Amino acid sequence: MASAAQVAPAAATTGTLGAGTAGAHKLAELLALARAARGAAAAAVIQQALEHPAVFTFGELLASPNIAAVGAGRPAL
């Protein structure tokens, strides 16, 4: 049976923003950038998210209107 000390690190790596603290912090940073990014800048935010080794979830980023506009091939208003 695993002790609480062995289980706690695994529990800390789950969540909606990314894998662990590093992923959560990086995704939060990218979400802040996405709020102001348009066009090529929004595409660069997507690229950063895809390349970051600790970011594993993208739902919040994809839900951003400016990021969704890149996927739709139109500029965000």
N, C-alpha and C positions, 0 to 999 in steps of 0.2 A: 504494500500500500504506500502511495506517495505521501510525503509529509506536506504540510502547508507551504513550506519554503520551496519545495519542488514544484508545486502547482501554481504558485503566484506568478512566476515569470511568464508562464504560458498564458495565463489569464490576462496579463498586461499587454500581450501582443495582439489581442483581438479588439475589434471595434469597427465603427463605420468609416473612419477617416483613413485608415491605412494600417500597416502591420507595425505595431509597436509605436513607441514614442517618436522615433525618427520619421516614420511614415506619416503619422498624424500631424506632426509639426510641418513637414514639407507640404502635405496636401492642404493644410490650412493656409500656408503661404501662397500656394498656387491658386487657391480659391480667391484670396484677396487680390491677386494679380488679375485673375479672370474677370473680376467685376469691372475693371477699367480697360481691359485689353480689347482691341478690335482688330479684325482682319489678320494680318501677318503676326501681330503681337499675340493675338489669341491662339494662333497656330503654334507659336513658340511656347506658350504655356502648356499646350497639349503635348508637345515634344518633350518638354522638361518632365512632365508627369510620367510619360512612357519610359523615359530613360532613367528615372530615379530608382535605385535598387530597393528602396524600402516602401515604395508606394505600390499597393496591390489592388486598391479599390478606386474606381473612377466615377461612380454614380453621382456623387455630389458635383464633381467637375463637369460631367456631361449635362447635368441639369442647369448649369449656368447659361443664361440666355446668350451671352457673347460666344461661348463655346459651341452651343447648339447652332448658332448662326454659321460658324465655320463649317460644321457638318452639313448644313443645308445649302452651302455654297452661296450664301448671301451675307452682306455686311450687317452687323447688329445695329439697331437704331438706338 
